[in-house]
């Protein structure tokens, strides 16, 4: 939170992720300094509708994980009229390459990709896979992986700043 408080912006929205077991106890929380933590819900700021979701594909026993079928049900609740989709995990094929013992493979959510195609938000913001930091595009929709940490959890990347107009 101290790092986030120093970042520019009048409002800061974040969602939980796979390290945030505490988020199951308090899924939505308004913090000081215009910071809101939101899971599976909308937020409206200056006429821009955000939807934030903390879920990721199931692996090991981390927080906020669901199997593919359950993720489809979660993402089906995202309405078609949002402007910004914030997801802890990226959509399949966008910043989600991960080394397995044989080759690199895409490990993110196809259910999230289908949701992006259905909803067509103005922008998608994600993180989770630290090595996927950067900007991508799917069917004209910008996708930002905004992970500031590398795979060893060192602060390596700058905060991502972009404009969205309602």
Secondary structure, DSSP 8 states (H G I E B T S, - for coil): -HHHHHSS-S-EEE---TT-GGGGTSSSEEETTTEEE-SSEEEEETTEEEEEE--EE--TT-SSEE-HHHHHHHHHTS-TT-SEEEESS-BTTSS-EEE-SSSEEE-SBHHHHHHHHHH--SEEEE-SSGGG-EEEEETTEEEEE---B-TT--B-S---------
